[in-house]
Amino acid sequence: MNTPRLVLVLALLGGPHALHTGPRDPSIDENMVNGDWFSIAQASSEPKLLWKDSHMMFFVRKIHVSLKTIEFHLYRRIQGMCVPIIMMANKTKKKFQYTLKYAGHNVIFLEEVDPSRFLIFCIHNHWHGKETVVVNLLSRTPPASWDIMQTFKNYCKSHGISPANIINLTRTGAAP
């Protein structure tokens, strides 16, 4: 499909957020993502968001889902030090969609999920009039298997993120 047609289709369907449908398995429940996780890979439409000290570079350690929120226990590298942070995103009326005020307005989508193995979050960050996309791959155990990494790469490709903008956090030494 050429670009003008894609833009028209997205506009008719509700913009880039129309690409987000949530997990394919209808039996998936948000509570299944509770527990310990490891950040495995990250991708972005904006390469500078993949830098070590970027405000969007996080390393998730735990997720807790409650009735109205999803809580991320994570680490962020600040001036070379790993600092623990807890961020709380609010659930929206749409299943598997959350909002978070941090460095602008963020809409977070829980996309691909195999609760015992991996999950993929896609974040649309709106800041200073610009929208960027950040995609995170989390795994229950590091490192992720080849098929999980391939699922992540395919997801990024289907959302217009270049393979050059994907980093494997387990190989960069960036993870805490």
Disulfide bonds with the S-S distance in Angstrom:
none
